Amino acid sequence: MENFEVINPVRVVFGKDQFGRLPELLKEENASKVMIAYGGGSVKRIGLYDQILEQLGNDFKIVEFGGIEANPEFSKLMEAVEVARAESVDFILALGGGSVIDGVKFISGAIGYDGDPWDVLERKEGCVFNTAVPFGTVLTIPATGSEVNSGAVISRKEIGAKRTMGGPLFFPKFSFCDPTVVASLPKKQLANGIIDAFMHVLEQYLTFPSDNKLQEREAEAVLSTLIEIKDVVEKPDDYVLASNFMLCASHALNGNLRCGVKTDWTTHMIGHELTAKYGIDHARTLAIIGPRLFENQFENKKAKLVQYGKRVCNLNGSDEEIARAAIQKTEAFFHELGVDTKVSDYSQDTDGLPEYITSIFEERSWNEMGERGAINLKAVNEIVAASI
């Protein structure tokens, strides 16, 4: 088992009828002027915004900031930073899914940063967020696990870039996870959420067998449960399905599944570039790249594909047959959810795409990726080419 260190200080308030605890938790954080940040306005259409305001009453000064996009955009987030600075907010409450929560993580760090916050995302020498305004979340879309971790992904359309950030400062102080909000989500978001969580687990699990038996079984449990509750796409008002879906998405990326094992986040790294170039939903880029990467790295991942095939996909046959069928069954699962798995399903502008993405990886010196360091630039080119 690999050495590891893990900490997760997020207080998770899970279940229905829990919002009455919001004032209590804000007071524990000494919050007085609270920025409520949200996305395109669905939180108002479904009544959640008014419900939160009702709970807050007159105990807090509220500053509203809406319009945070899917794939949170740097320029929009900087608008929020300026508002937060001008209003001297001392707490931020994110109402939304992973994009809004990721955006709030960036806002919280950028507020007190003296310089260009993009330099921090570019990881320029000496550029780092040293402070962060505390924040909490009210989750509306199970998918990314951002409500229980300290990572974020930020986009900048003008230069076609997506960058990651994170660190101990960026754990939410608390996260309200109410499965009843799932009933308001469209099928597309539900399918995306299942795939996002599924691929989060696979990137930590589908490497090579380890001697961390507990972690492997925990990962398999999340994968099996996501398959079992896939009907939530058609029955989002089923509380049992919705609550298990929300819990799976949180457990997929709360930090536990990476403990003591090797991981491989190359699918995410390539997927981010597809989103930056085409605007394809993040989860769908994972569905595009994941199966092709597993095929490209078949021999390196074969033993784990066999384990996954037997334990999660309930496959029989020779090891070769099981491993191949496991990839096919994974892609078929994505198709069952109504998600296409080729770049050409989303854009016909694919000329030179493998070379384009490979050049980005070369520029960043990403040339020994994957659990064995075996995914080089040639492999990236091949994976992208096969994904078109």
C-alpha positions in Angstrom: 0.0 0.0 0.0 1.3 3.5 -0.9 1.9 6.0 1.8 -0.7 8.7 2.1 -1.9 11.7 4.1 -5.6 12.8 3.9 -7.7 15.5 5.6 -11.2 16.5 4.8 -12.6 19.1 7.2 -15.9 19.7 5.3 -19.0 19.4 7.4 -21.6 17.6 5.3 -25.2 18.2 6.1 -27.0 15.5 4.2 -30.7 15.0 3.7 -34.0 16.8 3.3 -35.3 19.6 5.5 -31.9 20.6 6.8 -31.7 24.3 5.6 -32.9 25.5 8.9 -29.4 24.9 10.2 -27.8 27.4 7.8 -28.0 30.4 10.1 -26.4 28.4 12.9 -23.5 27.3 10.8 -22.9 30.8 9.4 -22.8 32.2 12.9 -20.2 29.6 13.8 -18.1 31.1 11.0 -18.7 34.7 12.3 -20.3 35.6 9.0 -22.1 38.9 8.7 -22.0 40.0 5.1 -22.6 37.0 2.8 -22.3 36.9 -0.9 -24.7 34.4 -2.4 -23.2 33.1 -5.7 -25.2 31.1 -8.2 -25.4 30.2 -11.9 -27.9 30.8 -14.6 -31.0 31.4 -12.4 -32.4 27.9 -11.9 -32.0 28.2 -8.2 -34.6 31.0 -8.4 -36.9 29.2 -10.7 -37.1 26.1 -8.4 -37.6 28.3 -5.3 -34.3 27.4 -3.7 -33.0 31.0 -3.6 -36.0 32.3 -1.8 -35.9 29.3 0.6 -32.3 30.2 1.5 -33.1 33.9 2.0 -36.1 33.0 4.2 -33.8 30.9 6.4 -31.2 33.7 6.6 -33.8 36.2 7.6 -32.4 39.6 8.7 -29.4 38.2 10.5 -27.0 38.7 7.6 -26.3 41.3 5.0 -26.8 39.7 1.6 -24.8 40.5 -1.5 -26.1 38.7 -4.7 -24.0 37.6 -7.6 -25.4 35.5 -10.4 -24.5 34.3 -13.8 -21.5 31.9 -13.1 -21.4 29.7 -16.2 -20.9 26.0 -16.6 -17.1 25.7 -16.9 -16.7 28.8 -14.8 -15.2 31.7 -16.8 -12.3 33.7 -15.4 -13.7 37.1 -16.6 -17.0 36.5 -15.0 -15.4 35.3 -11.7 -13.3 38.4 -11.7 -16.5 40.5 -11.7 -17.6 38.7 -8.6 -14.2 39.3 -7.0 -14.6 43.0 -7.6 -18.1 43.0 -6.1 -16.9 41.0 -3.1 -14.0 43.4 -2.5 -16.2 46.5 -2.8 -18.8 45.1 -0.4 -16.2 43.6 2.0 -18.0 40.3 2.1 -16.7 37.9 4.8 -18.4 34.7 3.7 -19.5 33.3 0.3 -22.4 30.8 -0.1 -22.3 28.9 -3.4 -25.8 27.8 -4.6 -25.2 25.4 -7.5 -23.3 22.4 -8.8 -19.6 21.9 -9.4 -19.2 24.9 -11.7 -20.6 27.4 -9.2 -18.7 25.8 -6.4 -15.4 25.7 -8.4 -16.0 29.4 -9.2 -16.5 30.3 -5.6 -13.3 28.6 -4.6 -11.4 30.8 -7.1 -13.3 33.9 -5.9 -12.5 33.2 -2.3 -8.8 33.1 -3.0 -8.6 35.9 -5.5 -10.4 38.4 -3.3 -7.3 39.0 -1.1 -4.7 38.4 -3.8 -2.5 41.3 -4.8 -1.7 40.7 -8.4 -3.2 38.9 -11.4 -5.0 35.8 -10.1 -4.5 34.1 -13.5 -0.8 33.9 -12.7 -1.7 31.7 -9.8 -3.7 29.3 -12.1 -0.7 29.3 -14.5 1.5 28.3 -11.5 4.0 31.1 -12.1 6.8 31.1 -9.7 6.0 32.8 -6.4 2.3 33.2 -7.3 -0.1 31.6 -4.8 -3.3 32.3 -3.0 -2.2 32.7 0.7 -5.7 33.6 2.0 -9.2 32.7 1.2 -12.6 34.1 2.3 -14.5 31.2 3.9 -17.3 29.7 2.0 -20.0 27.1 2.1 -22.1 25.3 -0.4 -25.7 24.3 -1.1 -25.4 21.6 -3.7 -27.9 21.5 -6.5 -26.3 19.1 -9.1 -24.5 15.9 -7.9 -21.6 15.3 -10.2 -18.1 16.7 -9.5 -17.7 16.2 -5.8 -16.6 19.8 -5.5 -18.8 20.2 -2.4 -16.5 17.9 -0.5 -13.0 18.6 -1.9 -10.6 21.5 -2.3 -10.1 21.4 -6.1 -11.5 23.5 -8.9 -11.2 24.0 -12.6 -11.4 27.4 -14.2 -11.8 28.3 -17.9 -10.6 31.3 -19.9 -12.3 31.4 -23.2 -10.3 34.2 -24.7 -7.2 32.0 -24.8 -9.0 28.6 -25.0 -7.6 27.4 -21.6 -8.7 25.5 -18.6 -6.6 25.5 -15.4 -6.8 23.7 -12.1 -6.4 25.0 -8.6 -6.8 23.9 -5.0 -5.2 23.4 -1.7 -6.2 23.3 2.0 -7.6 26.8 1.9 -10.3 25.7 -0.5 -12.3 23.2 1.4 -15.9 24.4 2.0 -16.7 25.1 5.7 -19.9 23.2 5.2 -22.0 21.7 2.4 -25.7 21.1 2.4 -26.6 18.1 0.3 -30.4 17.8 -0.1 -31.3 15.0 -2.6 -34.8 16.5 -3.2 -33.1 19.1 -5.5 -32.4 16.3 -7.9 -36.1 16.2 -8.9 -35.6 19.6 -10.6 -32.7 18.5 -12.9 -33.1 17.8 -16.6 -32.1 14.4 -17.9 -28.9 15.8 -19.6 -27.5 17.0 -16.3 -28.4 13.8 -14.5 -26.7 11.7 -17.1 -23.7 14.0 -17.0 -23.6 13.7 -13.2 -23.6 9.9 -13.2 -20.8 9.8 -15.8 -18.8 12.4 -14.0 -18.9 10.5 -10.8 -18.3 7.2 -12.5 -15.2 8.4 -14.3 -13.9 10.1 -11.1 -13.8 6.6 -9.6 -12.3 4.9 -12.6 -9.4 7.4 -12.8 -8.5 6.4 -9.2 -9.3 2.7 -9.6 -8.6 1.6 -13.1 -4.8 1.4 -12.9 -3.3 -1.8 -11.6 -4.3 -4.1 -8.7 -3.1 -2.8 -5.3 -2.9 -4.3 -1.9 -5.3 -1.7 -0.5 -8.2 -4.1 -0.4 -10.5 -1.7 1.3 -10.0 1.2 -1.1 -10.6 -1.2 -4.1 -13.8 -2.5 -2.6 -15.0 1.0 -1.8 -14.4 2.1 -5.4 -16.2 -0.9 -6.7 -19.1 -0.2 -4.4 -19.5 3.3 -5.8 -19.3 2.1 -9.4 -21.8 -0.7 -8.7 -24.2 1.7 -7.0 -24.1 4.2 -9.8 -25.0 1.4 -12.3 -27.8 0.3 -10.0 -29.4 3.7 -9.6 -29.0 4.9 -13.2 -32.8 5.0 -13.4 -32.6 8.3 -11.5 -32.3 9.9 -15.0 -35.9 8.8 -15.6 -37.1 9.1 -12.0 -35.4 12.1 -10.4 -38.1 12.5 -7.8 -37.4 9.0 -6.4 -35.7 10.0 -3.1 -34.0 6.6 -2.7 -32.4 6.9 -6.1 -31.6 10.6 -5.7 -30.0 10.2 -2.3 -27.8 7.4 -3.4 -26.8 9.3 -6.5 -25.8 12.3 -4.5 -23.9 10.3 -2.0 -22.0 8.4 -4.7 -21.0 11.7 -6.4 -19.6 13.0 -3.2 -17.8 9.8 -2.3 -16.3 9.6 -5.8 -14.1 12.6 -5.2 -13.9 13.4 -1.4 -10.3 12.2 -1.3 -10.7 8.7 0.2 -10.5 6.7 -3.0 -7.0 8.0 -3.8 -5.6 6.9 -0.5 -2.8 4.3 -0.8 -3.1 3.7 -4.5 -1.7 5.0 -7.8 -4.1 7.1 -9.9 -4.4 8.2 -13.5 -6.0 11.5 -14.3 -5.0 11.6 -18.0 -8.6 11.3 -19.2 -9.4 14.4 -17.3 -6.4 16.2 -18.6 -7.3 15.5 -22.2 -11.0 16.1 -21.6 -10.3 19.6 -20.3 -8.8 20.5 -23.6 -11.9 19.2 -25.5 -14.1 21.4 -23.3 -11.8 24.4 -23.8 -11.8 24.0 -27.6 -15.4 22.8 -28.3 -17.4 23.6 -25.1 -18.4 20.0 -24.7 -19.8 19.2 -21.3 -17.0 18.0 -19.0 -18.6 14.6 -18.3 -19.1 14.0 -22.0 -15.4 14.6 -22.7 -14.6 11.9 -20.1 -17.0 9.5 -21.8 -15.3 10.3 -25.1 -11.7 9.9 -23.9 -12.0 7.2 -21.2 -12.7 4.1 -23.3 -10.1 5.1 -25.9 -7.5 5.6 -23.2 -8.3 2.2 -21.7 -7.8 0.6 -25.1 -4.6 2.5 -25.7 -3.2 1.4 -22.4 -4.8 -2.0 -22.5 -1.7 -4.1 -21.5 -0.8 -1.7 -18.6 -4.4 -1.7 -17.3 -5.3 -5.3 -18.2 -5.2 -6.9 -14.8 -7.4 -4.1 -13.3 -9.8 -4.3 -16.2 -10.2 -8.0 -15.5 -10.9 -7.2 -11.8 -13.3 -4.5 -12.8 -15.0 -6.7 -15.3 -15.5 -9.5 -12.9 -16.5 -7.6 -9.8 -18.4 -4.7 -11.2 -19.6 -5.7 -14.7 -20.2 -9.4 -13.8 -18.4 -10.7 -16.8 -17.1 -14.2 -17.5 -14.5 -15.7 -19.9 -10.8 -15.5 -20.4 -8.9 -12.6 -18.9 -8.5 -11.1 -22.4 -12.2 -11.4 -23.1 -13.2 -9.9 -19.8 -10.8 -7.0 -20.1 -12.0 -6.1 -23.6 -15.7 -6.6 -22.7 -15.2 -4.4 -19.6 -14.3 -1.4 -21.8 -17.2 -2.1 -24.2 -19.6 -2.4 -21.3 -18.4 0.9 -19.8 -19.0 2.7 -23.1 -22.4 0.9 -23.5 -23.3 2.2 -20.1 -22.6 5.8 -21.3 -24.7 5.2 -24.3 -27.6 3.9 -22.2 -27.5 7.2 -20.4 -27.9 8.9 -23.8 -24.3 10.2 -24.1 -22.4 10.0 -27.3 -18.7 9.0 -27.1 -17.0 10.5 -30.2 -15.8 14.0 -30.8 -17.4 14.0 -34.2 -20.8 13.6 -32.4 -20.3 17.1 -31.1 -18.3 18.9 -33.8 -17.1 18.3 -37.4 -14.2 20.7 -36.9 -11.7 17.9 -36.0 -8.9 18.4 -38.5 -5.6 18.5 -36.7 -7.1 17.8 -33.3 -4.7 15.1 -32.2 -1.7 17.4 -33.1 -3.3 20.4 -31.4 -3.9 18.7 -28.1 -0.5 16.9 -28.2 1.2 20.3 -28.7 -0.5 21.6 -25.6 0.7 18.7 -23.6 4.2 19.1 -25.0 4.2 22.8 -24.1 3.4 21.8 -20.5 5.9 19.0 -20.4 3.2 16.4 -19.8 5.0 13.4 -21.2 5.0 10.7 -18.5 1.4 10.4 -17.4 -0.7 7.5 -16.0 0.0 5.2 -13.2 3.1 3.8 -14.8 4.3 7.0 -16.5 3.6 5.3 -19.8 1.3 7.8 -21.4 3.6 9.9 -23.5 2.9 12.4 -26.3 2.6 9.7 -28.9 0.0 7.9 -26.8 -1.9 11.2 -26.3 -2.0 11.7 -30.1 -3.2 8.1 -30.6 -5.9 8.4 -27.9 -7.3 11.7 -29.3 -7.2 10.3 -32.9 -9.1 7.3 -31.9 -11.7 9.5 -30.1 -12.7 11.5 -33.2 
